[in-house]
Amino acid sequence: MKALGEKLGSLSLTTTTLIILLLWLSGGILLNAAPTFFPGFESMNRTLLSEWLRSPQERIFLKSWFIGLCLCMALLGLNLIFCSWRRFFNLLKKNFSAAKALMLLVHFLFGFVALGHFSGFMFGYRYEDIRLAQGQVFQPAPGHGIKVEKIQMADASRTPGSPGRSPSVFDLNPRQNFAEVSLSEEGKESRRQELSFLTPLRSGAQQVTLRGFTAGSDPKVVLAISNNPTLQFFLILYPLMIAGMGLHLAITWRKNPQRTNSPTP
């Protein structure tokens, strides 16, 4: 058992896992660039991961790649735990110092940040470029609906003909162009708000952002819809991790000792 713990916490395992992870991610980039697998990656980002893995429409090869990525991350997490236990706890017992305690804290924060990121990927979703006309409803998850109640575009009559501007996108002036959106759960309205540029609708872990308007006889709004249940924890822990790394660097920074010429006999 002790030998297994030493192997799981070894630096050689860390290096090997990082190299495999880098190659695995590089393979994912190549797969994403291929027209055959791009829809699968897009579907992965837009739906709950549990539903994506159960979907019979997704390719087995792409699912296998993702499961392999999860296994690499799990192995790296185990290596982080055993490395922290073997090295830092022993160092703290023998010779306690603020720098060592801070580095141990940074290791724990890094683990929580990685876990939060993975949890958000597992239980969250993100839809981009959702185009809805007034009165239309979009369902990001079963039992949840997002309805565009009203679209207000003061510049709609003149923007498409303005020279030098795209005829398909309207100005995002929040005082003149906005949309009223409502959220519903199980058919009951839970929230309603006017959306404008830099003024998203937030309800718990869900966020609806107005990205633009489309021109035409039936104007539509362009929305980005996301849900990340671990976002608040991530936004708190990530700056703490960066601050801890900077503080550790400041504590452990040592200037090179000035060389002194020894007197010659």
N, C-alpha and C positions, 0 to 999 in steps of 0.2 A: 504493500500500500504506500509506503514511504517512497519507494522507487518510482511508482506511478505518479505521485504528487510532484516529485522532482522533475520528471519528464514533462508533465503538464505545465509546470512553472518555469521551464527552461527558456533561455533567450533564443536558442536554436529553433524551438517550436514557434516562437513569436516571428522570427525571420521567415521561416518556411510558410507559415500561415499567411503572412502579409504578401509574400510573393505569389502564392496561389490565389489570394483574393484579388490582387492586381491583375493577374492574367484572366481570372474569371470575369471581372468587371470589364476588361478590354474585350472579351468575347461577347459580353452583353451589349457593348457599344456597337460592335459589328452586326449583331443580330438586330438591334434596333434600326440600323441603317438599311437593312434588307426589307424590301416591300412585303415579303412573306410574313415576317414576324412583327413589323411595326404596329399593325392593328392590335396584336396581342399585348404589347407594352402599353399602348394607349388605353386599352380596356383595363389593364392592371391598375393604372393610376386613377381610373374613373370609378371603379367599383370597390366594394368591400373585398378584401383579399380572400376571406373565407368563401365568398360566393364565386370569386374568380377561379379558385382552385377546384371548386365543385362543378364549374361550368363544363359541359361536354364539348362546347364549341372551340375551346382553347386547345392549342397544340400541346401534346405530351412533351415534346422536346423543350418547349419554352417553360413548362411547369417544372421539368427536371432541372433546367438551368436555375430557376429561382430557388428550388429546394436546396440545390448545391450551394447557392449563395448564403442561404440561411444557416446551413451546416458550417460553412467557413466562419461566419460571424459568431456562431455559438462556440466553436472551438477557440476563437480569439477571445471571447468572453471568459471561458474557463481558464485560458492561459493568463489573463489579466488577474483573475481571482487568486489563482495559486501563486502567481508571481508576487502579488501584493502580500499574501500570507507568508510566503517563505522569506522574502527579502526584507520588506519594510517592518513587519512586526518583530522579526528577530533583531533588526537594527535598533528599533525603538527600545527593546528590552535591554540590549547591551549598552547602547550609547544614545540616549535620547537627545534630540536637538529639534529646534523649531523648523529647520529646513526639511528634515526627514518627515516630521509630522505633516507638514504642508504638502509634500509630495505624495504622501499616502492619501491625503484628502483629495488632491487633484486626481489620483487614480480612481477613487470612488466616484467623484463627480463625472469623470469620463465614462465610467461604466453606466451611471444613471442616464447620462445624455444619450449614449448609444441605445440603451434600453428604451428610453422615451421615444427616440426616433423610430426604432423598430416597431414599438407599440402603435405609434401614429400611423405607420405604414400598414400595419395589420388591421387596425380598427377604423381607420379614417378613409376618406375619399376626396377627390378633387375633380370637378368638371369645369372645363374652360370652353369659351366660345359658345355658350348656350344662348341661342337667339329665340326670343319669345315676343310675340305680338301682344297687344292689350287684350286681357281676358284669358290668355293661354296659361296652362299649369305645367310645371315640370316636377317630376317625382325623383329626387336623388336617392331615396331609400324607401322601402315599403312602409306605407302609412304616413309618409311625410311629403308635403306638397309646397311648392313655391309658385305663387300666382302673381302675374303682373296686373295690378288693378288699374293703373293709369300711366300713360306716357305723355309727358309734356315737353315739347320741343318748339321753342319760340323761333329758332332759326331754320325750321324745316322748309319754309317756303323759298328761302333764298340761298341756302348753303349748296344744294346740288349744282346751281348754275354759277357759283362764284369761281372766277378764274384762279388757277394755280392751286386749287384744293381738290382733294379726292371727292368725287361725287357720291361715294357710298358711306361716308362717315361724317357725322355732324359734330359741331363744336360741343365740348363738354363743359360749358359754362354752367356752374351749379345753380346760378340764380335764374337761368332761363330754361335749361334743359335738365330734366330729372325724371325719375320714374317712381311710382308708388308700388311697393311690393309687400305682399303678405305671406306669412308662414302659417302652415296648418299641420296639425297632428291628429290623425284618425278622423279627418273631416272637420275638425274644430279649429278655428283661427286662433293662433297663439301670439302672433306678433305682426305689426304693420308699421311700415316706415317708408319715408321718401328717400330714395337712393340718388346720390349725385357723385360727382367726381371727388375722390378721397373721403367719402362719407359712406362706408359700407354698413350693412345691416348685420349685427352680431346677436346671436341668441344661443347662449351656452357655448358649445364647441363649434357651432355652425356659423359660417360667415358667407354673406352674399355681397359681391362687389360689382359695381357698374363699370364696365370697360368701354362702352361706347353705344352708339346708335347706328342703325342701318337705314339707308334712304329707300324710297319707293312709295308706291301708293298705299302700302300697308307697313308703316314703319315698325321696327322692332328694336328691342334693347339687347345688348350683348352682355351677358352676365358670366361671372366666374363664381362657382359655388364650391366651398370646401368645408370639410369637417375633420378636425383633428383633436381628439379628446385629451391629448397630452401636450398641446401647444403651450399652455400656460406654464407647466412645469419645465418645458424645454427652454422657454424664454427666460426663466429664472436661473436654471442650472447652468446654461451655456455661458452667460456672462460671468458667473461665479467661477467656472472652470478657467476661463481666459484670465480673469483677475488673479486666481491662484497661481497660474503658470507664470504670470508677470511678477508676482510677489516672490515666488520661489527663485526666479532668475535674479531679482534684485538682492535677495538674501545671500545667495550662493556666489554672486559675482565677486571675483577676486582679481585685483590688478596684478599684472606680472611684477614680481619683485624687481626692484632696480638692481642692476648688476653693480657690484662694487669691486673696484680693482684691489686685489690683495697686494699688500706691500711686498716688494721684492727684497730679498736679503742682500 
